[in-house]
Amino acid sequence: MYRHFFIASFILFMASGLVFWQQNRSPKPVGITPTITGQVEYCLTCHADLPEISQSHPVETFGCVLCHGGEPLALTADLAHSTLRGGANPSDLSVVEASCGGEMCHSGTPQVNRDHIQRVTTSLQATYAGAVAQVRYAFSAEPDLTARMGIYAIDGLAAFDPTAESSPALQAFGSNCLSCHLSAQPLEAEEYNRWSGCSACHSPAPREDGTLVHKLTTSMPYTQCNACHNRGNYSLSDMQFHPREDAPTDRLHDFYQPIAEFTRCEWTLDCEDCHTRQEAMGDGHIYSSKKDIQYVRCRTCHGTLDSLPLTYTITDENDLALRLDFLNPVVDLKLGDTILMTDKGEPLWNIRVIPGEEGTVPTYELFSKATGERFTFKPVMGSTCQQKPDQQEARYCHECHATQR
Amino acid sequence: MGLLVKGSLAGSALLGLGMLGRYISFQSEQSPPSQYDLGLATDYPVGSRTQNPQSQSIIIHVSQGYRAISLICPHLGCTVSVTNDGFACPCHGSRFLPDGSLRNGPASRPLTALRIEVNADGHLILYMN
């Protein structure tokens, strides 16, 4: 009898000790109460070593759960992560509205430049509508090149379903050629490594060792774009992706695959120094080809023999240019600065007329959005440039200004 | 044997009490106070602008009396910084004039004015709601 008592009490003692030991091993809860939500969350119990994701999203104000989802009061990883949105990436397009959306955040109105999600989800980079239209047209599945289908259905586009296609070529297209739209998981190799959704552009890719970088930025070097761009070519003849075969060792050769020669600014600057927000993220409309949305030309910055590039002087404290410079302060723009502007009125906020050098033929300064490096340049007007007024495509400028690879 | 049984039971009871005590003593997040005693009003001379980190506010003593302005940006709730010409939000760039009025967005409202009074003991009391 006593023996039974002893065994039972000893087991109880050991069990209690085990539980007590496990409880002591558990981390002490670290709670924060974000200003926006007013609800306590204990994510920092385990994730206190994470760096601030960006100056615009401080954890004291936003917390973690607002963007990532998850169980704010849980103290075990499995439970805390059980309701995460998008896994480690809440900006995946499948969950972006819940994570990044909201009238005050990134799905507000165009009037206050808050319609990011509406623009991105209808963009060519997300819908892939241009590629789908061109390939379906090439294989007689569509009467013209008008976009009718995208990777997902949105705004008049139907969802492209390769399994519903009768053409083997289109089925192969669906299997082999859809790895570079914003919803797609990238191909498995370091050079293609990127996130999906907003983070495809705005977050550094996971490192080689698999560790993740907790960062949102508008300062994006060309290498960010080259996770998808300049990686190779899709061939309609065998409906395969053919990776580039060169092994570049410098920026000139790495920037573009060896298909053409480019001017110095095209490989010295980064993509975002020229390509605007509308070009990259869309303007909210469905387009059938990137030629319809890409409109920046050499003359956008350099003008022509007869006209200087478009500019405007910042007079409004709420000017979009000031806001963009605030997010990535490479220029220190202020009221009274004269900056370049595109044909559609988008501010090229990182390019301004050098104060004091306005004159008849001003000098401009460009600040790299990725590095802050300063470049100066003169316009075409007043130079010995041989360009013709009706030959404003880049290929004409390349005839004289391309850098031999 | 009896001693071993008693010892095991006593040990288990102690461990259980320890865990119970830890559970009971857990301090959940406390609600922020609804008012702050900022000390003697005489510590805030006329013309002074004094930040109070606990309440995230700034106390301004003008000739007409005391004013308190919340340093929580009305845009999304970040804490604004005090600058040479007013206040600036480090999150999204909203700026405010020295009196808290809005200079530029994305905020659409001025900084919140808080109620502040001198009580019978001569202390400044700041009310947060």
Interface residues (C-beta under 8 A of the other chain):
Chain A: Y2 R3 F5 F6 S9 F10 L12 F13 A15 S16 G17 V19 F20 Q23 P29 G31 T33 P34 T35 I36 V40 Q55 S56 H57 P58 E60 T61 F62 M104 V112 E317 N318 L322 R323 F326 L327
Chain B: M1 G2 L4 V5 S8 L9 G11 S12 L15 G16 G18 M19 R22 F26 S28 E29 I72 H75 L76 G77 C78 T79 P90 C91 H92 G93 R95 R103 N104 G105 P106
